[in-house]
């Protein structure tokens, strides 16, 4: 696997622009079939089927949300049990641990912790907030373009040396190199 020394240091990825979502889907299918594994897509709206073709099957956010919900429910219930055992009050003859009375706070903390864990987990897994990305340095990659669909092949893909010729063979509008951005100080 000889790698191109000329493209590797200053190029993060190659970016191919297409005019329709169908062209993007077909290009992603062909890239997968050709053996490219480190690819991504960008479009102005969700393209049905693109995530499956790109192999985006990350289930960590739902698991984090579940873990947050379970932790919140345990914390809410446990806090009420602890408080009632530490400061016992006889209220109408009910027992110290009364699950029906504890259900509201338990549910509220379960929802709160699930939502917070889901949001924080999603932001952390997406490495957000990220105020700059090397893609933003490419003039043709505009986030407000309603008619541009992009297929991205990253430089750490094992077949990156063949990527430019492959992408140009898909009949895109253009293929641009994504320059390596300035390193943060």
Residue, then its C-alpha position, 0 to 999 in steps of 0.5 A: x500500500x504505497x501512499x502518495x507523499x504529495x497529497x498526504x501531508x496537506x490534504x485531509x480529504x477529497x470532496x466530489x460535488x454532485x447535482x442530485x441526491x440520486x447521483x450522491x447515492x450512486x456515487x456512495x454505492x460505487x465507492x463502497x463497492x470499490x473498497x473505500x471505507x472512510x467516506x462521508x456525505x454532505x447534503x442540504x437535506x437528509x437523503x434517504x438511504x445515505x446513512x445505510x450506504x455509508x455504514x453509519x450505525x452508531x448506537x451509543x447515543x441511545x445507550x447513553x440516554x438509557x443509562x442516563x434515564x436509569x441513573x436518574x430514576x435510581x437517584x430520584x428513588x434513592x434520594x427519597x428513600x434516604x431522606x425518608x429514612x434519615x428524617x422520618x415523618x408520619x404522614x397519615x400513617x403511610x410507610x416510610x418507603x411508599x412507591x406510589x408517592x415516590x413515582x413522580x419525582x422518580x419519573x421526572x429525574x429519569x426524564x431529566x437525566x436521560x435527556x441530559x445524557x443524550x444531549x451531552x453524549x451526542x455533542x461529545x461523540x460528534x466532537x461539538x462544538x467545533x467552530x472550524x473544520x477543514x471542509x470550510x476552507x474549500x470554496x465550493x463547500x457552502x453550507x447554504x447551497x441548496x443544490x450541492x451534494x458532496x461525497x467525501x473520501x478521507x485521507x486515512x482511507x487505505x485506498x486514498x491514493x486511487x480516490x481522485x481518479x475514482x471520484x473523477x470517474x463518477x462524473x461529478x461537477x468537480x473534485x476538490x482537495x480539502x486542505x489541512x487546516x491551521x493547527x490550534x495553538 
